[in-house]
Amino acid sequence: MKKYIIITFIASLFVGQVNAQQEAMYSQYMFNTLAINPAYAGSRNVASATALYRSQWVGIDGAPETLTFTIDAPVNNKRVGLGLQVFSDKIGVTQNAGALASYAYRLRMEKGTLAFGLQAGYSQYRAGLSSVPLNSFSGPDAAFADDINKGLLNLGAGIYYNSDRFYIGLSTPQLLNNQLRNFTVINDNVFRGQALHVFLASGYVFPLSPDFDLKPSFLIKGVKGAPIEADLNANLWIKQVFSIGFQYRTSADIAAMLEVQASPQFRIGYSYDRSTTKLVQFNSGSHEIMLRYEFGFERGRTISPRYF
């Protein structure tokens, strides 16, 4: 019975007014920036592909499960960045899957690059609400009577500045207030559509010695109707090959992270999250794995380490 209660609770997040994030959540956001900011496209100055899989709250039936694949590259003498993101985000009886194309116009500055980005795409939102088990004594519930299957257009925008050791970006990946339900309910608590999200992210690399670099970063997330949430990170790079880190997500989780630069072109990252709320009683944590591959380097030139 407990698992049915949890499934129903998760499903209800997409029926009632939710004071929480609707965009997919990542602990390794600093390695998957294109997923939250289209202006990131082409910023690594080579063609780069990143795959990320997140299994959240392991042990809870219907817990969030997210998969993204992004690829981006600079073109037109690196004045333009192009990117593509394919994603699937499942939670309870709902799933949103689709693709987004990104465009970034890049301006070279004295010490870095300033980029302005736009993204557009399409996703298919499905919710099998009729399959949610309900209390038989309460009678039929109109909110769970019909399934949902809707196509959604998506538009987003962002600005991103980066140098070899610093970055900062501001973005809103979802500008359209898409309606997820087709009927009208006279209840102000009923969820009406996708909410506007705003992300502010920044990070810096402090050289400690020839072998050690400290990379603190943060991501601040804002959405209408919910408290501001922040991810605070600190990663220690060792010989520019290994990275170990720690993350604190306000009022939600703590996480440990590991990253390995296995070769000049291949990188792998892993994070383990543990809830700091009462939800910790029902799950064994969250796992996230990231793979990145860069397709080429400029011949005859030493490339600075790419920390972001």
DAZI-V935242 format. One record per residue. N is the residue number from 1. SS is DSSP state (alpha for helix, beta for strand, coil for the rest). PHI is phi in whole degrees, -180 to 180 (999 if undefined). OMEGA is omega as a letter, one per 30 degrees, with the letter a starting at -180 (none if undefined). Layout:
n=N ss=SS phi=PHI omega=OMEGA
n=N ss=SS phi=PHI omega=OMEGA
//
This chain:
n=1 ss=coil phi=999 omega=a
n=2 ss=alpha phi=-59 omega=a
n=3 ss=alpha phi=-68 omega=l
n=4 ss=alpha phi=-69 omega=l
n=5 ss=alpha phi=-62 omega=a
n=6 ss=alpha phi=-66 omega=l
n=7 ss=alpha phi=-59 omega=a
n=8 ss=alpha phi=-63 omega=l
n=9 ss=alpha phi=-63 omega=a
n=10 ss=alpha phi=-63 omega=l
n=11 ss=alpha phi=-63 omega=a
n=12 ss=alpha phi=-67 omega=l
n=13 ss=coil phi=-61 omega=a
n=14 ss=coil phi=-101 omega=l
n=15 ss=coil phi=-112 omega=l
n=16 ss=beta phi=-92 omega=l
n=17 ss=coil phi=-66 omega=a
n=18 ss=coil phi=-105 omega=l
n=19 ss=coil phi=-93 omega=a
n=20 ss=coil phi=-158 omega=a
n=21 ss=coil phi=-68 omega=l
n=22 ss=coil phi=-104 omega=l
n=23 ss=coil phi=-67 omega=l
n=24 ss=coil phi=-60 omega=a
n=25 ss=coil phi=-106 omega=l
n=26 ss=coil phi=-133 omega=l
n=27 ss=coil phi=-80 omega=a
n=28 ss=coil phi=-92 omega=a
n=29 ss=alpha phi=-61 omega=a
n=30 ss=alpha phi=-69 omega=l
n=31 ss=alpha phi=-106 omega=a
n=32 ss=coil phi=-136 omega=a
n=33 ss=alpha phi=-66 omega=l
n=34 ss=alpha phi=-60 omega=l
n=35 ss=alpha phi=-69 omega=a
n=36 ss=coil phi=-120 omega=a
n=37 ss=coil phi=-146 omega=a
n=38 ss=alpha phi=-67 omega=a
n=39 ss=alpha phi=-70 omega=l
n=40 ss=alpha phi=-71 omega=a
n=41 ss=coil phi=-55 omega=l
n=42 ss=coil phi=82 omega=a
n=43 ss=coil phi=-71 omega=a
n=44 ss=coil phi=-88 omega=l
n=45 ss=coil phi=67 omega=l
n=46 ss=coil phi=-141 omega=l
n=47 ss=coil phi=-67 omega=a
n=48 ss=beta phi=-138 omega=l
n=49 ss=beta phi=-122 omega=a
n=50 ss=beta phi=-133 omega=l
n=51 ss=beta phi=-118 omega=a
n=52 ss=beta phi=-139 omega=l
n=53 ss=beta phi=-126 omega=l
n=54 ss=beta phi=-129 omega=l
n=55 ss=beta phi=-115 omega=a
n=56 ss=coil phi=-100 omega=l
n=57 ss=coil phi=53 omega=a
n=58 ss=coil phi=-58 omega=a
n=59 ss=coil phi=109 omega=l
n=60 ss=coil phi=-102 omega=l
n=61 ss=coil phi=-64 omega=l
n=62 ss=coil phi=82 omega=l
n=63 ss=coil phi=-68 omega=a
n=64 ss=coil phi=-60 omega=l
n=65 ss=beta phi=-142 omega=a
n=66 ss=beta phi=-128 omega=l
n=67 ss=beta phi=-135 omega=l
n=68 ss=beta phi=-132 omega=l
n=69 ss=beta phi=-134 omega=l
n=70 ss=beta phi=-126 omega=l
n=71 ss=beta phi=-143 omega=a
n=72 ss=beta phi=-148 omega=a
n=73 ss=beta phi=-161 omega=l
n=74 ss=beta phi=-84 omega=l
n=75 ss=beta phi=-138 omega=l
n=76 ss=coil phi=54 omega=l
n=77 ss=coil phi=58 omega=l
n=78 ss=coil phi=66 omega=l
n=79 ss=coil phi=-85 omega=a
n=80 ss=beta phi=-132 omega=l
n=81 ss=beta phi=-118 omega=l
n=82 ss=beta phi=-120 omega=a
n=83 ss=beta phi=-147 omega=l
n=84 ss=beta phi=-139 omega=l
n=85 ss=beta phi=-127 omega=l
n=86 ss=beta phi=-117 omega=a
n=87 ss=beta phi=-145 omega=l
n=88 ss=beta phi=-144 omega=a
n=89 ss=beta phi=-128 omega=a
n=90 ss=beta phi=-116 omega=l
n=91 ss=beta phi=-153 omega=a
n=92 ss=coil phi=59 omega=a
n=93 ss=coil phi=-95 omega=a
n=94 ss=beta phi=-113 omega=l
n=95 ss=beta phi=-149 omega=l
n=96 ss=beta phi=-126 omega=a
n=97 ss=beta phi=-133 omega=a
n=98 ss=beta phi=-179 omega=a
n=99 ss=beta phi=-145 omega=l
n=100 ss=beta phi=-134 omega=l
n=101 ss=beta phi=-107 omega=a
n=102 ss=beta phi=-119 omega=l
n=103 ss=beta phi=-133 omega=l
n=104 ss=beta phi=-130 omega=l
n=105 ss=beta phi=-99 omega=a
n=106 ss=beta phi=-112 omega=l
n=107 ss=beta phi=-114 omega=l
n=108 ss=beta phi=-74 omega=l
n=109 ss=coil phi=-118 omega=a
n=110 ss=coil phi=-60 omega=a
n=111 ss=coil phi=-120 omega=a
n=112 ss=coil phi=-163 omega=a
n=113 ss=beta phi=-133 omega=l
n=114 ss=beta phi=-109 omega=a
n=115 ss=beta phi=-127 omega=l
n=116 ss=beta phi=-117 omega=a
n=117 ss=beta phi=-126 omega=l
n=118 ss=beta phi=-133 omega=l
n=119 ss=beta phi=-140 omega=l
n=120 ss=beta phi=-146 omega=a
n=121 ss=beta phi=-172 omega=a
n=122 ss=beta phi=-142 omega=l
n=123 ss=beta phi=-139 omega=l
n=124 ss=beta phi=-113 omega=a
n=125 ss=beta phi=-103 omega=l
n=126 ss=beta phi=-129 omega=l
n=127 ss=beta phi=-142 omega=l
n=128 ss=coil phi=-87 omega=a
n=129 ss=alpha phi=-66 omega=a
n=130 ss=alpha phi=-68 omega=a
n=131 ss=alpha phi=-89 omega=a
n=132 ss=coil phi=-74 omega=l
n=133 ss=coil phi=-70 omega=a
n=134 ss=coil phi=-118 omega=l
n=135 ss=coil phi=-67 omega=a
n=136 ss=alpha phi=-67 omega=a
n=137 ss=alpha phi=-82 omega=a
n=138 ss=alpha phi=-89 omega=a
n=139 ss=coil phi=82 omega=a
n=140 ss=coil phi=-65 omega=l
n=141 ss=coil phi=-120 omega=a
n=142 ss=alpha phi=-62 omega=a
n=143 ss=alpha phi=-66 omega=a
n=144 ss=alpha phi=-112 omega=a
n=145 ss=coil phi=-78 omega=a
n=146 ss=coil phi=-124 omega=l
n=147 ss=coil phi=-79 omega=l
n=148 ss=beta phi=-119 omega=l
n=149 ss=beta phi=-147 omega=a
n=150 ss=beta phi=-130 omega=l
n=151 ss=beta phi=-89 omega=a
n=152 ss=beta phi=-125 omega=l
n=153 ss=beta phi=-87 omega=a
n=154 ss=beta phi=-129 omega=l
n=155 ss=beta phi=-132 omega=l
n=156 ss=beta phi=-147 omega=a
n=157 ss=beta phi=-149 omega=l
n=158 ss=beta phi=-166 omega=l
n=159 ss=beta phi=-132 omega=a
n=160 ss=beta phi=-148 omega=l
n=161 ss=beta phi=-122 omega=l
n=162 ss=beta phi=-148 omega=l
n=163 ss=coil phi=-124 omega=a
n=164 ss=coil phi=-62 omega=a
n=165 ss=coil phi=-124 omega=a
n=166 ss=beta phi=-145 omega=l
n=167 ss=beta phi=-149 omega=l
n=168 ss=beta phi=-152 omega=a
n=169 ss=beta phi=-147 omega=l
n=170 ss=beta phi=-128 omega=a
n=171 ss=beta phi=-151 omega=l
n=172 ss=beta phi=-138 omega=a
n=173 ss=coil phi=-77 omega=a
n=174 ss=coil phi=-138 omega=a
n=175 ss=coil phi=-93 omega=a
n=176 ss=coil phi=-93 omega=l
n=177 ss=coil phi=-87 omega=a
n=178 ss=coil phi=-64 omega=l
n=179 ss=beta phi=-86 omega=a
n=180 ss=coil phi=-98 omega=l
n=181 ss=coil phi=-119 omega=a
n=182 ss=coil phi=-98 omega=a
n=183 ss=coil phi=-108 omega=a
n=184 ss=coil phi=-106 omega=l
n=185 ss=coil phi=-124 omega=a
n=186 ss=coil phi=-84 omega=a
n=187 ss=coil phi=-159 omega=a
n=188 ss=coil phi=-65 omega=a
n=189 ss=coil phi=-87 omega=a
n=190 ss=beta phi=-82 omega=a
n=191 ss=coil phi=-66 omega=a
n=192 ss=coil phi=-110 omega=a
n=193 ss=beta phi=-178 omega=l
n=194 ss=coil phi=-74 omega=a
n=195 ss=coil phi=-97 omega=l
n=196 ss=coil phi=-70 omega=l
n=197 ss=beta phi=-113 omega=l
n=198 ss=beta phi=-128 omega=a
n=199 ss=beta phi=-119 omega=l
n=200 ss=beta phi=-122 omega=a
n=201 ss=beta phi=-130 omega=l
n=202 ss=beta phi=-157 omega=l
n=203 ss=beta phi=-163 omega=a
n=204 ss=beta phi=-146 omega=l
n=205 ss=beta phi=-109 omega=l
n=206 ss=beta phi=-99 omega=l
n=207 ss=beta phi=-74 omega=a
n=208 ss=coil phi=-94 omega=l
n=209 ss=coil phi=-165 omega=l
n=210 ss=coil phi=-59 omega=a
n=211 ss=coil phi=-107 omega=a
n=212 ss=beta phi=-131 omega=l
n=213 ss=beta phi=-133 omega=l
n=214 ss=beta phi=-104 omega=a
n=215 ss=beta phi=-124 omega=l
n=216 ss=beta phi=-81 omega=l
n=217 ss=beta phi=-156 omega=l
n=218 ss=beta phi=-149 omega=l
n=219 ss=beta phi=-135 omega=l
n=220 ss=beta phi=-107 omega=a
n=221 ss=beta phi=-120 omega=l
n=222 ss=beta phi=-127 omega=l
n=223 ss=beta phi=-146 omega=a
n=224 ss=coil phi=-57 omega=l
n=225 ss=coil phi=87 omega=a
n=226 ss=coil phi=-133 omega=l
n=227 ss=coil phi=-65 omega=l
n=228 ss=coil phi=-62 omega=l
n=229 ss=beta phi=-119 omega=a
n=230 ss=beta phi=-134 omega=l
n=231 ss=beta phi=-106 omega=a
n=232 ss=beta phi=-114 omega=a
n=233 ss=beta phi=-127 omega=l
n=234 ss=beta phi=-145 omega=l
n=235 ss=beta phi=-124 omega=l
n=236 ss=beta phi=-109 omega=l
n=237 ss=beta phi=-92 omega=a
n=238 ss=beta phi=-116 omega=a
n=239 ss=coil phi=55 omega=a
n=240 ss=coil phi=56 omega=l
n=241 ss=coil phi=-122 omega=a
n=242 ss=beta phi=-115 omega=l
n=243 ss=beta phi=-136 omega=l
n=244 ss=beta phi=-121 omega=a
n=245 ss=beta phi=-151 omega=a
n=246 ss=beta phi=-138 omega=l
n=247 ss=beta phi=-134 omega=l
n=248 ss=beta phi=-123 omega=l
n=249 ss=beta phi=-105 omega=a
n=250 ss=coil phi=-56 omega=l
n=251 ss=coil phi=56 omega=a
n=252 ss=coil phi=-147 omega=a
n=253 ss=beta phi=-146 omega=l
n=254 ss=beta phi=-123 omega=a
n=255 ss=beta phi=-145 omega=l
n=256 ss=beta phi=-111 omega=a
n=257 ss=beta phi=-131 omega=l
n=258 ss=beta phi=-136 omega=l
n=259 ss=beta phi=-137 omega=a
n=260 ss=beta phi=-132 omega=l
n=261 ss=beta phi=-88 omega=a
n=262 ss=coil phi=-67 omega=l
n=263 ss=coil phi=-154 omega=l
n=264 ss=coil phi=-57 omega=a
n=265 ss=coil phi=-112 omega=a
n=266 ss=beta phi=-120 omega=a
n=267 ss=beta phi=-134 omega=l
n=268 ss=beta phi=-131 omega=l
n=269 ss=beta phi=-136 omega=l
n=270 ss=beta phi=-143 omega=l
n=271 ss=beta phi=-137 omega=l
n=272 ss=beta phi=-124 omega=a
n=273 ss=beta phi=-107 omega=l
n=274 ss=beta phi=-131 omega=a
n=275 ss=beta phi=-66 omega=l
n=276 ss=coil phi=-108 omega=l
n=277 ss=coil phi=-108 omega=l
n=278 ss=alpha phi=-64 omega=l
n=279 ss=alpha phi=-63 omega=a
n=280 ss=alpha phi=-60 omega=l
n=281 ss=alpha phi=-70 omega=a
n=282 ss=alpha phi=-112 omega=a
n=283 ss=coil phi=-144 omega=a
n=284 ss=coil phi=-104 omega=l
n=285 ss=coil phi=112 omega=a
n=286 ss=beta phi=-124 omega=a
n=287 ss=beta phi=-121 omega=l
n=288 ss=beta phi=-143 omega=l
n=289 ss=beta phi=-127 omega=a
n=290 ss=beta phi=-128 omega=l
n=291 ss=beta phi=-126 omega=l
n=292 ss=beta phi=-132 omega=l
n=293 ss=beta phi=-133 omega=l
n=294 ss=beta phi=-109 omega=a
n=295 ss=coil phi=-86 omega=l
n=296 ss=coil phi=-177 omega=l
n=297 ss=coil phi=-130 omega=l
n=298 ss=coil phi=-75 omega=a
n=299 ss=coil phi=-69 omega=l
n=300 ss=coil phi=72 omega=a
n=301 ss=coil phi=-141 omega=l
n=302 ss=coil phi=-81 omega=a
n=303 ss=coil phi=-94 omega=l
n=304 ss=coil phi=-63 omega=l
n=305 ss=coil phi=-58 omega=a
n=306 ss=coil phi=-100 omega=a
n=307 ss=coil phi=-84 omega=a
n=308 ss=coil phi=-126 omega=none
//
